[in-house]
Amino acid sequence: MTQTPTDRRTAALDRARVHATAWLDSLADRPVPARTDVAGVVEALGRDLPEGPTPAEDVVDLLAEAVEPGLVSMPSGRFF
């Protein structure tokens, strides 16, 4: 069965929700400072790109895995 654009968008948003929920659930057990710096995140994002089209939910996974070590454990939107 072929996925519609709405199906693909929903899959990507669902995957983003899973990553966001996992991060929020981990706040009590993780250190506040990021485990890597900007250069580390840039290096992780600098991987080779896939050779062809990639499902959006897979792209969300790649991005979440690359940036996770650079996230600061602060659930508030009031970050200065």
N, CA, C, O and CB atoms as a CASP TS submission, in Angstrom:
PFRMAT TS
TARGET T0000
AUTHOR 0000-0000-0000
METHOD Language model
MODEL 1
PARENT N/A
ATOM      1  N   MET     1       0.846  -1.184   0.000  1.00  0.00           N
ATOM      2  CA  MET     1       0.000   0.000   0.000  1.00  0.00           C
ATOM      3  C   MET     1       0.890   1.245   0.000  1.00  0.00           C
ATOM      4  O   MET     1       1.815   1.354   0.805  1.00  0.00           O
ATOM      5  CB  MET     1      -0.962  -0.001   1.228  1.00  0.00           C
ATOM      6  N   THR     2       0.612   2.154  -0.880  1.00  0.00           N
ATOM      7  CA  THR     2       1.387   3.381  -1.014  1.00  0.00           C
ATOM      8  C   THR     2       0.957   4.382   0.050  1.00  0.00           C
ATOM      9  O   THR     2      -0.232   4.590   0.293  1.00  0.00           O
ATOM     10  CB  THR     2       1.220   3.984  -2.424  1.00  0.00           C
ATOM     11  N   GLN     3       1.952   4.992   0.673  1.00  0.00           N
ATOM     12  CA  GLN     3       1.651   6.011   1.677  1.00  0.00           C
ATOM     13  C   GLN     3       1.314   7.327   0.999  1.00  0.00           C
ATOM     14  O   GLN     3       1.927   7.701  -0.001  1.00  0.00           O
ATOM     15  CB  GLN     3       2.835   6.195   2.646  1.00  0.00           C
ATOM     16  N   THR     4       0.347   8.014   1.544  1.00  0.00           N
ATOM     17  CA  THR     4       0.004   9.342   1.061  1.00  0.00           C
ATOM     18  C   THR     4       0.930  10.356   1.731  1.00  0.00           C
ATOM     19  O   THR     4       1.591  10.031   2.717  1.00  0.00           O
ATOM     20  CB  THR     4      -1.496   9.676   1.345  1.00  0.00           C
ATOM     21  N   PRO     5       0.984  11.583   1.204  1.00  0.00           N
ATOM     22  CA  PRO     5       1.780  12.613   1.881  1.00  0.00           C
ATOM     23  C   PRO     5       1.361  12.803   3.345  1.00  0.00           C
ATOM     24  O   PRO     5       2.204  13.047   4.208  1.00  0.00           O
ATOM     25  CB  PRO     5       1.656  13.939   1.134  1.00  0.00           C
ATOM     26  N   THR     6       0.073  12.691   3.615  1.00  0.00           N
ATOM     27  CA  THR     6      -0.402  12.820   4.994  1.00  0.00           C
ATOM     28  C   THR     6       0.129  11.684   5.855  1.00  0.00           C
ATOM     29  O   THR     6       0.529  11.907   6.998  1.00  0.00           O
ATOM     30  CB  THR     6      -1.937  12.841   5.037  1.00  0.00           C
ATOM     31  N   ASP     7       0.138  10.463   5.316  1.00  0.00           N
ATOM     32  CA  ASP     7       0.685   9.315   6.054  1.00  0.00           C
ATOM     33  C   ASP     7       2.157   9.540   6.380  1.00  0.00           C
ATOM     34  O   ASP     7       2.597   9.269   7.497  1.00  0.00           O
ATOM     35  CB  ASP     7       0.515   8.014   5.242  1.00  0.00           C
ATOM     36  N   ARG     8       2.917  10.035   5.402  1.00  0.00           N
ATOM     37  CA  ARG     8       4.351  10.263   5.612  1.00  0.00           C
ATOM     38  C   ARG     8       4.586  11.358   6.648  1.00  0.00           C
ATOM     39  O   ARG     8       5.469  11.241   7.498  1.00  0.00           O
ATOM     40  CB  ARG     8       5.035  10.638   4.287  1.00  0.00           C
ATOM     41  N   ARG     9       3.797  12.411   6.571  1.00  0.00           N
ATOM     42  CA  ARG     9       3.926  13.499   7.547  1.00  0.00           C
ATOM     43  C   ARG     9       3.570  12.998   8.947  1.00  0.00           C
ATOM     44  O   ARG     9       4.261  13.307   9.917  1.00  0.00           O
ATOM     45  CB  ARG     9       3.019  14.696   7.157  1.00  0.00           C
ATOM     46  N   THR    10       2.506  12.236   9.043  1.00  0.00           N
ATOM     47  CA  THR    10       2.092  11.691  10.337  1.00  0.00           C
ATOM     48  C   THR    10       3.167  10.782  10.916  1.00  0.00           C
ATOM     49  O   THR    10       3.435  10.833  12.116  1.00  0.00           O
ATOM     50  CB  THR    10       0.776  10.923  10.198  1.00  0.00           C
ATOM     51  N   ALA    11       3.782   9.956  10.085  1.00  0.00           N
ATOM     52  CA  ALA    11       4.847   9.061  10.559  1.00  0.00           C
ATOM     53  C   ALA    11       6.024   9.865  11.104  1.00  0.00           C
ATOM     54  O   ALA    11       6.583   9.521  12.145  1.00  0.00           O
ATOM     55  CB  ALA    11       5.321   8.131   9.421  1.00  0.00           C
ATOM     56  N   ALA    12       6.401  10.929  10.408  1.00  0.00           N
ATOM     57  CA  ALA    12       7.523  11.762  10.864  1.00  0.00           C
ATOM     58  C   ALA    12       7.177  12.470  12.170  1.00  0.00           C
ATOM     59  O   ALA    12       8.007  12.531  13.077  1.00  0.00           O
ATOM     60  CB  ALA    12       7.901  12.797   9.786  1.00  0.00           C
ATOM     61  N   LEU    13       5.973  13.001  12.274  1.00  0.00           N
ATOM     62  CA  LEU    13       5.568  13.686  13.503  1.00  0.00           C
ATOM     63  C   LEU    13       5.452  12.711  14.671  1.00  0.00           C
ATOM     64  O   LEU    13       5.805  13.048  15.801  1.00  0.00           O
ATOM     65  CB  LEU    13       4.237  14.409  13.293  1.00  0.00           C
ATOM     66  N   ASP    14       4.962  11.514  14.402  1.00  0.00           N
ATOM     67  CA  ASP    14       4.896  10.497  15.459  1.00  0.00           C
ATOM     68  C   ASP    14       6.290  10.147  15.962  1.00  0.00           C
ATOM     69  O   ASP    14       6.501  10.001  17.166  1.00  0.00           O
ATOM     70  CB  ASP    14       4.187   9.231  14.948  1.00  0.00           C
ATOM     71  N   ARG    15       7.241  10.011  15.042  1.00  0.00           N
ATOM     72  CA  ARG    15       8.610   9.684  15.442  1.00  0.00           C
ATOM     73  C   ARG    15       9.215  10.829  16.246  1.00  0.00           C
ATOM     74  O   ARG    15       9.926  10.590  17.223  1.00  0.00           O
ATOM     75  CB  ARG    15       9.481   9.379  14.204  1.00  0.00           C
ATOM     76  N   ALA    16       8.942  12.072  15.846  1.00  0.00           N
ATOM     77  CA  ALA    16       9.441  13.229  16.602  1.00  0.00           C
ATOM     78  C   ALA    16       8.849  13.235  18.008  1.00  0.00           C
ATOM     79  O   ALA    16       9.544  13.550  18.974  1.00  0.00           O
ATOM     80  CB  ALA    16       9.099  14.551  15.871  1.00  0.00           C
ATOM     81  N   ARG    17       7.572  12.889  18.124  1.00  0.00           N
ATOM     82  CA  ARG    17       6.931  12.816  19.441  1.00  0.00           C
ATOM     83  C   ARG    17       7.603  11.765  20.314  1.00  0.00           C
ATOM     84  O   ARG    17       7.816  11.994  21.504  1.00  0.00           O
ATOM     85  CB  ARG    17       5.433  12.501  19.295  1.00  0.00           C
ATOM     86  N   VAL    18       7.935  10.622  19.738  1.00  0.00           N
ATOM     87  CA  VAL    18       8.610   9.561  20.493  1.00  0.00           C
ATOM     88  C   VAL    18       9.952  10.063  21.026  1.00  0.00           C
ATOM     89  O   VAL    18      10.275   9.850  22.194  1.00  0.00           O
ATOM     90  CB  VAL    18       8.818   8.306  19.606  1.00  0.00           C
ATOM     91  N   HIS    19      10.730  10.726  20.176  1.00  0.00           N
ATOM     92  CA  HIS    19      12.025  11.253  20.615  1.00  0.00           C
ATOM     93  C   HIS    19      11.850  12.333  21.682  1.00  0.00           C
ATOM     94  O   HIS    19      12.583  12.349  22.670  1.00  0.00           O
ATOM     95  CB  HIS    19      12.804  11.819  19.419  1.00  0.00           C
ATOM     96  N   ALA    20      10.893  13.230  21.491  1.00  0.00           N
ATOM     97  CA  ALA    20      10.673  14.307  22.460  1.00  0.00           C
ATOM     98  C   ALA    20      10.222  13.748  23.808  1.00  0.00           C
ATOM     99  O   ALA    20      10.680  14.201  24.857  1.00  0.00           O
ATOM    100  CB  ALA    20       9.631  15.303  21.926  1.00  0.00           C
ATOM    101  N   THR    21       9.334  12.777  23.777  1.00  0.00           N
ATOM    102  CA  THR    21       8.857  12.168  25.016  1.00  0.00           C
ATOM    103  C   THR    21       9.983  11.438  25.735  1.00  0.00           C
ATOM    104  O   THR    21      10.100  11.529  26.957  1.00  0.00           O
ATOM    105  CB  THR    21       7.703  11.204  24.729  1.00  0.00           C
ATOM    106  N   ALA    22      10.804  10.721  24.996  1.00  0.00           N
ATOM    107  CA  ALA    22      11.940  10.011  25.603  1.00  0.00           C
ATOM    108  C   ALA    22      12.895  11.002  26.257  1.00  0.00           C
ATOM    109  O   ALA    22      13.408  10.747  27.347  1.00  0.00           O
ATOM    110  CB  ALA    22      12.691   9.168  24.543  1.00  0.00           C
ATOM    111  N   TRP    23      13.134  12.131  25.593  1.00  0.00           N
ATOM    112  CA  TRP    23      14.026  13.143  26.167  1.00  0.00           C
ATOM    113  C   TRP    23      13.428  13.714  27.457  1.00  0.00           C
ATOM    114  O   TRP    23      14.123  13.826  28.467  1.00  0.00           O
ATOM    115  CB  TRP    23      14.285  14.279  25.147  1.00  0.00           C
ATOM    116  N   LEU    24      12.156  14.071  27.422  1.00  0.00           N
ATOM    117  CA  LEU    24      11.515  14.601  28.627  1.00  0.00           C
ATOM    118  C   LEU    24      11.538  13.577  29.761  1.00  0.00           C
ATOM    119  O   LEU    24      11.773  13.929  30.917  1.00  0.00           O
ATOM    120  CB  LEU    24      10.068  15.017  28.324  1.00  0.00           C
ATOM    121  N   ASP    25      11.296  12.318  29.429  1.00  0.00           N
ATOM    122  CA  ASP    25      11.308  11.265  30.449  1.00  0.00           C
ATOM    123  C   ASP    25      12.698  11.043  31.036  1.00  0.00           C
ATOM    124  O   ASP    25      12.822  10.513  32.141  1.00  0.00           O
ATOM    125  CB  ASP    25      10.791   9.964  29.859  1.00  0.00           C
ATOM    126  N   SER    26      13.736  11.436  30.322  1.00  0.00           N
ATOM    127  CA  SER    26      15.110  11.208  30.788  1.00  0.00           C
ATOM    128  C   SER    26      15.654  12.346  31.650  1.00  0.00           C
ATOM    129  O   SER    26      16.741  12.222  32.214  1.00  0.00           O
ATOM    130  CB  SER    26      16.020  11.004  29.603  1.00  0.00           C
ATOM    131  N   LEU    27      14.924  13.444  31.759  1.00  0.00           N
ATOM    132  CA  LEU    27      15.452  14.631  32.433  1.00  0.00           C
ATOM    133  C   LEU    27      15.867  14.387  33.881  1.00  0.00           C
ATOM    134  O   LEU    27      16.869  14.938  34.336  1.00  0.00           O
ATOM    135  CB  LEU    27      14.429  15.720  32.396  1.00  0.00           C
ATOM    136  N   ALA    28      15.126  13.584  34.595  1.00  0.00           N
ATOM    137  CA  ALA    28      15.433  13.364  36.013  1.00  0.00           C
ATOM    138  C   ALA    28      16.747  12.619  36.214  1.00  0.00           C
ATOM    139  O   ALA    28      17.368  12.722  37.272  1.00  0.00           O
ATOM    140  CB  ALA    28      14.307  12.593  36.675  1.00  0.00           C
ATOM    141  N   ASP    29      17.167  11.874  35.207  1.00  0.00           N
ATOM    142  CA  ASP    29      18.350  11.023  35.351  1.00  0.00           C
ATOM    143  C   ASP    29      19.574  11.501  34.584  1.00  0.00           C
ATOM    144  O   ASP    29      20.628  10.869  34.661  1.00  0.00           O
ATOM    145  CB  ASP    29      18.019   9.650  34.911  1.00  0.00           C
ATOM    146  N   ARG    30      19.464  12.572  33.866  1.00  0.00           N
ATOM    147  CA  ARG    30      20.601  13.000  33.054  1.00  0.00           C
ATOM    148  C   ARG    30      21.231  14.262  33.621  1.00  0.00           C
ATOM    149  O   ARG    30      20.556  15.045  34.289  1.00  0.00           O
ATOM    150  CB  ARG    30      20.168  13.236  31.606  1.00  0.00           C
ATOM    151  N   PRO    31      22.510  14.467  33.364  1.00  0.00           N
ATOM    152  CA  PRO    31      23.152  15.699  33.823  1.00  0.00           C
ATOM    153  C   PRO    31      22.579  16.900  33.071  1.00  0.00           C
ATOM    154  O   PRO    31      22.117  16.770  31.937  1.00  0.00           O
ATOM    155  CB  PRO    31      24.688  15.621  33.628  1.00  0.00           C
ATOM    156  N   VAL    32      22.611  18.056  33.707  1.00  0.00           N
ATOM    157  CA  VAL    32      22.076  19.260  33.073  1.00  0.00           C
ATOM    158  C   VAL    32      22.917  19.704  31.875  1.00  0.00           C
ATOM    159  O   VAL    32      22.346  19.994  30.824  1.00  0.00           O
ATOM    160  CB  VAL    32      21.994  20.388  34.088  1.00  0.00           C
ATOM    161  N   PRO    33      24.247  19.771  31.984  1.00  0.00           N
ATOM    162  CA  PRO    33      25.023  20.254  30.832  1.00  0.00           C
ATOM    163  C   PRO    33      24.978  19.277  29.657  1.00  0.00           C
ATOM    164  O   PRO    33      24.795  18.071  29.822  1.00  0.00           O
ATOM    165  CB  PRO    33      26.475  20.496  31.243  1.00  0.00           C
ATOM    166  N   ALA    34      25.149  19.836  28.490  1.00  0.00           N
ATOM    167  CA  ALA    34      25.248  19.000  27.287  1.00  0.00           C
ATOM    168  C   ALA    34      26.483  18.112  27.388  1.00  0.00           C
ATOM    169  O   ALA    34      27.466  18.471  28.034  1.00  0.00           O
ATOM    170  CB  ALA    34      25.309  19.878  25.999  1.00  0.00           C
ATOM    171  N   ARG    35      26.422  16.951  26.746  1.00  0.00           N
ATOM    172  CA  ARG    35      27.556  16.022  26.784  1.00  0.00           C
ATOM    173  C   ARG    35      28.553  16.290  25.665  1.00  0.00           C
ATOM    174  O   ARG    35      29.623  15.683  25.625  1.00  0.00           O
ATOM    175  CB  ARG    35      27.062  14.588  26.694  1.00  0.00           C
ATOM    176  N   THR    36      28.208  17.188  24.764  1.00  0.00           N
ATOM    177  CA  THR    36      29.130  17.586  23.704  1.00  0.00           C
ATOM    178  C   THR    36      28.909  19.062  23.410  1.00  0.00           C
ATOM    179  O   THR    36      27.935  19.663  23.863  1.00  0.00           O
ATOM    180  CB  THR    36      28.929  16.720  22.415  1.00  0.00           C
ATOM    181  N   ASP    37      29.824  19.628  22.651  1.00  0.00           N
ATOM    182  CA  ASP    37      29.705  21.046  22.302  1.00  0.00           C
ATOM    183  C   ASP    37      29.160  21.180  20.880  1.00  0.00           C
ATOM    184  O   ASP    37      28.815  20.193  20.230  1.00  0.00           O
ATOM    185  CB  ASP    37      31.081  21.766  22.432  1.00  0.00           C
ATOM    186  N   VAL    38      29.093  22.418  20.420  1.00  0.00           N
ATOM    187  CA  VAL    38      28.560  22.679  19.082  1.00  0.00           C
ATOM    188  C   VAL    38      29.356  21.925  18.024  1.00  0.00           C
ATOM    189  O   VAL    38      28.778  21.361  17.094  1.00  0.00           O
ATOM    190  CB  VAL    38      28.576  24.185  18.780  1.00  0.00           C
ATOM    191  N   ALA    39      30.671  21.914  18.161  1.00  0.00           N
ATOM    192  CA  ALA    39      31.504  21.211  17.183  1.00  0.00           C
ATOM    193  C   ALA    39      31.157  19.725  17.132  1.00  0.00           C
ATOM    194  O   ALA    39      31.168  19.119  16.060  1.00  0.00           O
ATOM    195  CB  ALA    39      32.991  21.392  17.519  1.00  0.00           C
ATOM    196  N   GLY    40      30.852  19.142  18.281  1.00  0.00           N
ATOM    197  CA  GLY    40      30.471  17.733  18.310  1.00  0.00           C
ATOM    198  C   GLY    40      29.160  17.474  17.596  1.00  0.00           C
ATOM    199  O   GLY    40      29.012  16.470  16.898  1.00  0.00           O
ATOM    200  N   VAL    41      28.209  18.379  17.770  1.00  0.00           N
ATOM    201  CA  VAL    41      26.925  18.238  17.080  1.00  0.00           C
ATOM    202  C   VAL    41      27.114  18.430  15.581  1.00  0.00           C
ATOM    203  O   VAL    41      26.562  17.676  14.779  1.00  0.00           O
ATOM    204  CB  VAL    41      25.892  19.253  17.628  1.00  0.00           C
ATOM    205  N   VAL    42      27.893  19.438  15.204  1.00  0.00           N
ATOM    206  CA  VAL    42      28.154  19.677  13.781  1.00  0.00           C
ATOM    207  C   VAL    42      28.815  18.453  13.159  1.00  0.00           C
ATOM    208  O   VAL    42      28.467  18.041  12.052  1.00  0.00           O
ATOM    209  CB  VAL    42      29.047  20.928  13.587  1.00  0.00           C
ATOM    210  N   GLU    43      29.763  17.881  13.874  1.00  0.00           N
ATOM    211  CA  GLU    43      30.433  16.681  13.365  1.00  0.00           C
ATOM    212  C   GLU    43      29.437  15.534  13.195  1.00  0.00           C
ATOM    213  O   GLU    43      29.481  14.817  12.195  1.00  0.00           O
ATOM    214  CB  GLU    43      31.573  16.258  14.311  1.00  0.00           C
ATOM    215  N   ALA    44      28.549  15.361  14.158  1.00  0.00           N
ATOM    216  CA  ALA    44      27.553  14.296  14.066  1.00  0.00           C
ATOM    217  C   ALA    44      26.580  14.542  12.917  1.00  0.00           C
ATOM    218  O   ALA    44      26.141  13.601  12.256  1.00  0.00           O
ATOM    219  CB  ALA    44      26.787  14.171  15.381  1.00  0.00           C
ATOM    220  N   LEU    45      26.246  15.804  12.683  1.00  0.00           N
ATOM    221  CA  LEU    45      25.344  16.132  11.579  1.00  0.00           C
ATOM    222  C   LEU    45      26.037  16.045  10.226  1.00  0.00           C
ATOM    223  O   LEU    45      25.373  15.957   9.194  1.00  0.00           O
ATOM    224  CB  LEU    45      24.772  17.523  11.769  1.00  0.00           C
ATOM    225  N   GLY    46      27.358  16.069  10.224  1.00  0.00           N
ATOM    226  CA  GLY    46      28.106  16.083   8.975  1.00  0.00           C
ATOM    227  C   GLY    46      28.279  14.733   8.322  1.00  0.00           C
ATOM    228  O   GLY    46      29.135  14.574   7.452  1.00  0.00           O
ATOM    229  N   ARG    47      27.490  13.762   8.720  1.00  0.00           N
ATOM    230  CA  ARG    47      27.564  12.435   8.119  1.00  0.00           C
ATOM    231  C   ARG    47      27.229  12.499   6.634  1.00  0.00           C
ATOM    232  O   ARG    47      26.631  13.458   6.146  1.00  0.00           O
ATOM    233  CB  ARG    47      26.617  11.465   8.836  1.00  0.00           C
ATOM    234  N   ASP    48      27.635  11.447   5.939  1.00  0.00           N
ATOM    235  CA  ASP    48      27.268  11.346   4.530  1.00  0.00           C
ATOM    236  C   ASP    48      25.757  11.239   4.406  1.00  0.00           C
ATOM    237  O   ASP    48      25.094  10.595   5.220  1.00  0.00           O
ATOM    238  CB  ASP    48      27.957  10.133   3.863  1.00  0.00           C
ATOM    239  N   LEU    49      25.232  11.870   3.389  1.00  0.00           N
ATOM    240  CA  LEU    49      23.795  11.813   3.151  1.00  0.00           C
ATOM    241  C   LEU    49      23.431  10.500   2.472  1.00  0.00           C
ATOM    242  O   LEU    49      24.254   9.916   1.767  1.00  0.00           O
ATOM    243  CB  LEU    49      23.333  13.008   2.295  1.00  0.00           C
ATOM    244  N   PRO    50      22.214  10.038   2.678  1.00  0.00           N
ATOM    245  CA  PRO    50      21.772   8.834   1.971  1.00  0.00           C
ATOM    246  C   PRO    50      21.846   9.052   0.462  1.00  0.00           C
ATOM    247  O   PRO    50      21.744  10.181  -0.017  1.00  0.00           O
ATOM    248  CB  PRO    50      20.332   8.451   2.389  1.00  0.00           C
ATOM    249  N   GLU    51      22.021   7.976  -0.270  1.00  0.00           N
ATOM    250  CA  GLU    51      22.151   8.083  -1.723  1.00  0.00           C
ATOM    251  C   GLU    51      20.842   8.406  -2.416  1.00  0.00           C
ATOM    252  O   GLU    51      20.850   8.895  -3.545  1.00  0.00           O
ATOM    253  CB  GLU    51      22.702   6.809  -2.279  1.00  0.00           C
ATOM    254  N   GLY    52      19.741   8.147  -1.777  1.00  0.00           N
ATOM    255  CA  GLY    52      18.453   8.393  -2.417  1.00  0.00           C
ATOM    256  C   GLY    52      17.435   8.896  -1.412  1.00  0.00           C
ATOM    257  O   GLY    52      17.769   9.204  -0.268  1.00  0.00           O
ATOM    258  N   PRO    53      16.194   8.974  -1.853  1.00  0.00           N
ATOM    259  CA  PRO    53      15.133   9.439  -0.959  1.00  0.00           C
ATOM    260  C   PRO    53      15.089   8.600   0.317  1.00  0.00           C
ATOM    261  O   PRO    53      15.311   7.389   0.296  1.00  0.00           O
ATOM    262  CB  PRO    53      13.771   9.392  -1.672  1.00  0.00           C
ATOM    263  N   THR    54      14.802   9.267   1.409  1.00  0.00           N
ATOM    264  CA  THR    54      14.772   8.615   2.711  1.00  0.00           C
ATOM    265  C   THR    54      13.446   8.943   3.386  1.00  0.00           C
ATOM    266  O   THR    54      13.013  10.096   3.367  1.00  0.00           O
ATOM    267  CB  THR    54      15.977   9.063   3.595  1.00  0.00           C
ATOM    268  N   PRO    55      12.802   7.955   3.977  1.00  0.00           N
ATOM    269  CA  PRO    55      11.545   8.246   4.677  1.00  0.00           C
ATOM    270  C   PRO    55      11.754   9.328   5.740  1.00  0.00           C
ATOM    271  O   PRO    55      12.769   9.351   6.436  1.00  0.00           O
ATOM    272  CB  PRO    55      10.978   6.962   5.328  1.00  0.00           C
ATOM    273  N   ALA    56      10.784  10.208   5.844  1.00  0.00           N
ATOM    274  CA  ALA    56      10.899  11.342   6.764  1.00  0.00           C
ATOM    275  C   ALA    56      11.144  10.892   8.197  1.00  0.00           C
ATOM    276  O   ALA    56      11.901  11.537   8.922  1.00  0.00           O
ATOM    277  CB  ALA    56       9.645  12.193   6.704  1.00  0.00           C
ATOM    278  N   GLU    57      10.514   9.793   8.619  1.00  0.00           N
ATOM    279  CA  GLU    57      10.722   9.342   9.998  1.00  0.00           C
ATOM    280  C   GLU    57      12.158   8.883  10.226  1.00  0.00           C
ATOM    281  O   GLU    57      12.668   8.986  11.341  1.00  0.00           O
ATOM    282  CB  GLU    57       9.755   8.208  10.336  1.00  0.00           C
ATOM    283  N   ASP    58      12.817   8.378   9.182  1.00  0.00           N
ATOM    284  CA  ASP    58      14.231   8.010   9.299  1.00  0.00           C
ATOM    285  C   ASP    58      15.110   9.256   9.427  1.00  0.00           C
ATOM    286  O   ASP    58      16.108   9.250  10.148  1.00  0.00           O
ATOM    287  CB  ASP    58      14.672   7.172   8.081  1.00  0.00           C
ATOM    288  N   VAL    59      14.734  10.316   8.726  1.00  0.00           N
ATOM    289  CA  VAL    59      15.468  11.580   8.833  1.00  0.00           C
ATOM    290  C   VAL    59      15.319  12.142  10.249  1.00  0.00           C
ATOM    291  O   VAL    59      16.286  12.643  10.823  1.00  0.00           O
ATOM    292  CB  VAL    59      14.959  12.609   7.779  1.00  0.00           C
ATOM    293  N   VAL    60      14.124  12.060  10.804  1.00  0.00           N
ATOM    294  CA  VAL    60      13.907  12.509  12.184  1.00  0.00           C
ATOM    295  C   VAL    60      14.811  11.725  13.132  1.00  0.00           C
ATOM    296  O   VAL    60      15.416  12.307  14.033  1.00  0.00           O
ATOM    297  CB  VAL    60      12.417  12.340  12.593  1.00  0.00           C
ATOM    298  N   ASP    61      14.907  10.403  12.934  1.00  0.00           N
ATOM    299  CA  ASP    61      15.789   9.579  13.776  1.00  0.00           C
ATOM    300  C   ASP    61      17.242  10.032  13.667  1.00  0.00           C
ATOM    301  O   ASP    61      17.926  10.177  14.680  1.00  0.00           O
ATOM    302  CB  ASP    61      15.675   8.098  13.383  1.00  0.00           C
ATOM    303  N   LEU    62      17.710  10.255  12.446  1.00  0.00           N
ATOM    304  CA  LEU    62      19.099  10.680  12.242  1.00  0.00           C
ATOM    305  C   LEU    62      19.377  12.013  12.933  1.00  0.00           C
ATOM    306  O   LEU    62      20.404  12.177  13.593  1.00  0.00           O
ATOM    307  CB  LEU    62      19.408  10.794  10.743  1.00  0.00           C
ATOM    308  N   LEU    63      18.458  12.958  12.778  1.00  0.00           N
ATOM    309  CA  LEU    63      18.633  14.268  13.416  1.00  0.00           C
ATOM    310  C   LEU    63      18.605  14.154  14.940  1.00  0.00           C
ATOM    311  O   LEU    63      19.443  14.743  15.623  1.00  0.00           O
ATOM    312  CB  LEU    63      17.543  15.239  12.944  1.00  0.00           C
ATOM    313  N   ALA    64      17.654  13.407  15.465  1.00  0.00           N
ATOM    314  CA  ALA    64      17.541  13.267  16.921  1.00  0.00           C
ATOM    315  C   ALA    64      18.791  12.619  17.504  1.00  0.00           C
ATOM    316  O   ALA    64      19.293  13.062  18.537  1.00  0.00           O
ATOM    317  CB  ALA    64      16.299  12.438  17.288  1.00  0.00           C
ATOM    318  N   GLU    65      19.291  11.588  16.861  1.00  0.00           N
ATOM    319  CA  GLU    65      20.492  10.907  17.349  1.00  0.00           C
ATOM    320  C   GLU    65      21.716  11.819  17.282  1.00  0.00           C
ATOM    321  O   GLU    65      22.573  11.774  18.165  1.00  0.00           O
ATOM    322  CB  GLU    65      20.746   9.631  16.539  1.00  0.00           C
ATOM    323  N   ALA    66      21.799  12.640  16.247  1.00  0.00           N
ATOM    324  CA  ALA    66      22.964  13.510  16.080  1.00  0.00           C
ATOM    325  C   ALA    66      22.992  14.635  17.111  1.00  0.00           C
ATOM    326  O   ALA    66      24.055  14.970  17.633  1.00  0.00           O
ATOM    327  CB  ALA    66      22.979  14.098  14.678  1.00  0.00           C
ATOM    328  N   VAL    67      21.837  15.217  17.406  1.00  0.00           N
ATOM    329  CA  VAL    67      21.830  16.388  18.283  1.00  0.00           C
ATOM    330  C   VAL    67      21.642  16.060  19.759  1.00  0.00           C
ATOM    331  O   VAL    67      21.906  16.910  20.609  1.00  0.00           O
ATOM    332  CB  VAL    67      20.751  17.321  17.854  1.00  0.00           C
ATOM    333  N   GLU    68      21.195  14.858  20.085  1.00  0.00           N
ATOM    334  CA  GLU    68      20.887  14.504  21.478  1.00  0.00           C
ATOM    335  C   GLU    68      22.030  14.786  22.442  1.00  0.00           C
ATOM    336  O   GLU    68      21.773  15.319  23.522  1.00  0.00           O
ATOM    337  CB  GLU    68      20.522  13.049  21.562  1.00  0.00           C
ATOM    338  N   PRO    69      23.283  14.459  22.115  1.00  0.00           N
ATOM    339  CA  PRO    69      24.365  14.746  23.064  1.00  0.00           C
ATOM    340  C   PRO    69      24.582  16.247  23.310  1.00  0.00           C
ATOM    341  O   PRO    69      25.207  16.623  24.301  1.00  0.00           O
ATOM    342  CB  PRO    69      25.653  14.132  22.561  1.00  0.00           C
ATOM    343  N   GLY    70      24.078  17.092  22.431  1.00  0.00           N
ATOM    344  CA  GLY    70      24.243  18.529  22.595  1.00  0.00           C
ATOM    345  C   GLY    70      23.085  19.210  23.303  1.00  0.00           C
ATOM    346  O   GLY    70      23.095  20.427  23.484  1.00  0.00           O
ATOM    347  N   LEU    71      22.090  18.433  23.703  1.00  0.00           N
ATOM    348  CA  LEU    71      20.933  19.015  24.378  1.00  0.00           C
ATOM    349  C   LEU    71      21.223  19.259  25.854  1.00  0.00           C
ATOM    350  O   LEU    71      21.837  18.435  26.532  1.00  0.00           O
ATOM    351  CB  LEU    71      19.714  18.105  24.227  1.00  0.00           C
ATOM    352  N   VAL    72      20.770  20.404  26.327  1.00  0.00           N
ATOM    353  CA  VAL    72      20.876  20.753  27.741  1.00  0.00           C
ATOM    354  C   VAL    72      19.605  20.248  28.420  1.00  0.00           C
ATOM    355  O   VAL    72      18.508  20.413  27.886  1.00  0.00           O
ATOM    356  CB  VAL    72      21.068  22.313  27.949  1.00  0.00           C
ATOM    357  N   SER    73      19.748  19.647  29.571  1.00  0.00           N
ATOM    358  CA  SER    73      18.590  19.075  30.274  1.00  0.00           C
ATOM    359  C   SER    73      17.824  20.154  31.024  1.00  0.00           C
ATOM    360  O   SER    73      17.931  20.285  32.243  1.00  0.00           O
ATOM    361  CB  SER    73      19.039  17.976  31.251  1.00  0.00           C
ATOM    362  N   MET    74      17.057  20.913  30.275  1.00  0.00           N
ATOM    363  CA  MET    74      16.266  21.987  30.865  1.00  0.00           C
ATOM    364  C   MET    74      14.897  21.976  30.196  1.00  0.00           C
ATOM    365  O   MET    74      14.791  22.324  29.021  1.00  0.00           O
ATOM    366  CB  MET    74      16.971  23.381  30.701  1.00  0.00           C
ATOM    367  N   PRO    75      13.854  21.587  30.911  1.00  0.00           N
ATOM    368  CA  PRO    75      12.544  21.470  30.291  1.00  0.00           C
ATOM    369  C   PRO    75      11.832  22.800  30.079  1.00  0.00           C
ATOM    370  O   PRO    75      10.843  22.855  29.347  1.00  0.00           O
ATOM    371  CB  PRO    75      11.690  20.589  31.118  1.00  0.00           C
ATOM    372  N   SER    76      12.306  23.855  30.693  1.00  0.00           N
ATOM    373  CA  SER    76      11.650  25.152  30.608  1.00  0.00           C
ATOM    374  C   SER    76      11.982  25.854  29.293  1.00  0.00           C
ATOM    375  O   SER    76      13.070  25.685  28.742  1.00  0.00           O
ATOM    376  CB  SER    76      12.057  26.029  31.791  1.00  0.00           C
ATOM    377  N   GLY    77      11.052  26.625  28.814  1.00  0.00           N
ATOM    378  CA  GLY    77      11.299  27.448  27.639  1.00  0.00           C
ATOM    379  C   GLY    77      12.057  28.723  27.967  1.00  0.00           C
ATOM    380  O   GLY    77      12.400  29.489  27.067  1.00  0.00           O
ATOM    381  N   ARG    78      12.319  28.954  29.234  1.00  0.00           N
ATOM    382  CA  ARG    78      13.000  30.177  29.679  1.00  0.00           C
ATOM    383  C   ARG    78      14.480  29.905  29.856  1.00  0.00           C
ATOM    384  O   ARG    78      14.974  29.801  30.979  1.00  0.00           O
ATOM    385  CB  ARG    78      12.389  30.706  30.998  1.00  0.00           C
ATOM    386  N   PHE    79      15.167  29.793  28.766  1.00  0.00           N
ATOM    387  CA  PHE    79      16.602  29.514  28.784  1.00  0.00           C
ATOM    388  C   PHE    79      17.332  30.742  28.267  1.00  0.00           C
ATOM    389  O   PHE    79      17.000  31.266  27.203  1.00  0.00           O
ATOM    390  CB  PHE    79      16.951  28.251  27.928  1.00  0.00           C
ATOM    391  N   PHE    80      18.321  31.199  29.015  1.00  0.00           N
ATOM    392  CA  PHE    80      19.056  32.399  28.614  1.00  0.00           C
ATOM    393  C   PHE    80      20.466  32.035  28.270  1.00  0.00           C
ATOM    394  O   PHE    80      21.257  32.905  27.906  1.00  0.00           O
ATOM    395  CB  PHE    80      19.036  33.460  29.713  1.00  0.00           C
TER
END
